[in-house]
Amino acid sequence: MLPVRPDGKVLLLHGWDPLKPHVPYWFTIGGGVEAGESIADAACRELREEVGIVLPADALGTPVASNTIEFEWGGARMIQQQTFFAVAVDTVDVTFANQEELELQTISAHGWWWGDDLEATGQAAHVTIPGLLRQAADAITLRRAS
């Protein structure tokens, strides 16, 4: 999920691999699809659980991007198929109250980012994230203009 404010900044989470807490990074909101869930339903559930934003699945529209990435987390090799939805938000009260225990242990903060600024830090969890932020901001700008 890529929540986008009117200024084009996108909400990300700050955290780390539980085996590498000394190497923090910024990453997108999301998670796995549970049995019987659509991708949109899963995206809305993850948005609610991870940051407390409640949206119905029909508010998401079409995905702005999808990809497959490979990475290591918690000592396991992951291959993750990802689908990204951009959603316009105005004011948001982010809360971690609904996070699972492992999330509470490995997520320290949230922040609002422009893709170029995140890219300049070198702290994106994956090289694709700054571009995703730009795509999300562009998609929301186009939706607001039409």
Legacy VTK file of the C-alpha trace (Angstrom):
# vtk DataFile Version 3.0
C-alpha trace
ASCII
DATASET POLYDATA
POINTS 146 float
0.000 0.000 0.000
1.225 3.447 -0.897
-0.761 6.150 0.963
-0.073 9.511 -0.709
-0.619 12.929 0.877
-1.647 15.968 -1.207
2.015 17.115 -1.250
3.015 13.856 -2.978
4.809 12.289 -0.014
4.180 8.580 0.552
3.891 6.828 3.907
6.609 4.262 4.660
7.650 2.246 7.672
11.118 2.190 9.249
12.412 -1.116 10.512
14.947 -3.924 10.167
15.494 -7.629 9.662
15.311 -9.276 13.121
18.762 -10.781 12.527
20.224 -7.418 11.415
18.828 -4.691 13.701
21.934 -2.566 13.022
20.871 -2.114 9.353
17.528 -0.245 9.366
15.661 0.697 6.218
12.408 2.196 4.928
9.802 -0.081 3.380
6.245 -0.113 2.079
3.146 -1.142 4.004
1.968 -4.622 3.102
2.009 -8.320 3.721
0.674 -11.638 2.583
-2.698 -12.557 1.140
-4.614 -14.909 3.417
-6.809 -17.786 2.201
-10.037 -16.476 0.714
-8.814 -12.871 0.439
-8.500 -10.851 -2.721
-5.311 -8.831 -3.179
-7.300 -5.642 -2.536
-8.843 -7.066 0.647
-5.384 -8.117 1.877
-3.976 -4.679 1.084
-6.710 -2.971 3.103
-6.257 -5.391 6.020
-2.500 -4.794 6.073
-3.027 -1.022 5.898
-5.363 -1.214 8.902
-3.107 -3.590 10.887
0.201 -1.867 10.211
-0.717 1.827 10.419
-4.370 2.091 11.431
-5.742 3.487 8.156
-9.154 2.011 7.350
-10.279 1.915 3.716
-12.723 -0.331 1.849
-11.227 -2.480 -0.914
-13.370 -0.759 -3.556
-11.574 2.532 -2.772
-8.266 1.209 -4.114
-8.819 1.301 -7.854
-6.335 -0.504 -10.060
-2.783 -1.282 -8.934
-0.104 1.261 -9.856
2.654 -1.357 -10.053
3.520 -4.988 -9.532
6.824 -6.813 -9.362
8.622 -9.813 -7.950
11.601 -9.316 -5.673
14.019 -11.636 -3.915
15.569 -10.858 -0.538
16.608 -12.402 2.755
14.695 -11.751 5.971
15.005 -13.510 9.308
17.507 -15.924 7.816
15.121 -17.111 5.099
15.311 -16.434 1.374
12.109 -14.780 0.195
10.623 -14.484 -3.261
7.782 -12.016 -3.040
5.207 -11.176 -5.688
4.045 -7.646 -4.941
1.070 -5.582 -6.063
0.970 -1.900 -5.135
-2.073 0.320 -4.718
-1.778 4.099 -4.342
-4.407 5.753 -2.178
-4.954 9.444 -1.555
-5.005 10.454 2.098
-5.246 13.863 3.693
-4.526 13.879 7.396
-3.637 10.541 8.943
-3.149 9.516 12.549
-0.733 6.603 12.180
-0.964 3.984 14.897
0.922 0.748 15.469
-1.763 -0.526 17.893
-2.891 -3.360 15.594
0.540 -4.693 14.654
1.565 -8.260 15.369
4.312 -8.885 17.934
7.061 -9.425 15.341
6.091 -6.167 13.632
6.222 -4.322 16.941
9.722 -5.719 17.489
11.047 -4.823 14.022
9.277 -1.555 13.117
10.368 1.605 14.890
8.706 4.500 13.084
6.771 5.792 10.124
7.673 8.624 7.780
6.453 10.477 4.727
8.817 10.435 1.739
9.252 11.706 -1.785
10.941 9.142 -3.998
13.942 11.354 -4.792
14.610 12.101 -1.117
14.425 8.434 -0.139
16.695 7.471 -3.012
19.266 10.044 -1.860
19.437 8.434 1.599
20.258 4.958 0.303
17.988 3.592 3.052
15.215 2.025 0.966
14.656 -1.654 1.752
14.795 -2.393 -1.973
16.106 -0.460 -4.959
12.616 -0.346 -6.512
10.949 1.607 -3.683
11.896 5.190 -4.681
10.456 4.577 -8.152
7.294 3.137 -6.614
6.876 6.312 -4.573
7.162 8.410 -7.732
4.622 6.189 -9.526
2.191 6.423 -6.603
2.461 10.209 -6.383
1.969 10.526 -10.164
-1.075 8.216 -10.085
-2.742 10.185 -7.302
-1.966 13.510 -9.009
-3.562 12.219 -12.226
-6.641 10.940 -10.335
-7.090 14.302 -8.604
-6.748 16.172 -11.910
-9.467 14.141 -13.651
LINES 1 147
146 0 1 2 3 4 5 6 7 8 9 10 11 12 13 14 15 16 17 18 19 20 21 22 23 24 25 26 27 28 29 30 31 32 33 34 35 36 37 38 39 40 41 42 43 44 45 46 47 48 49 50 51 52 53 54 55 56 57 58 59 60 61 62 63 64 65 66 67 68 69 70 71 72 73 74 75 76 77 78 79 80 81 82 83 84 85 86 87 88 89 90 91 92 93 94 95 96 97 98 99 100 101 102 103 104 105 106 107 108 109 110 111 112 113 114 115 116 117 118 119 120 121 122 123 124 125 126 127 128 129 130 131 132 133 134 135 136 137 138 139 140 141 142 143 144 145
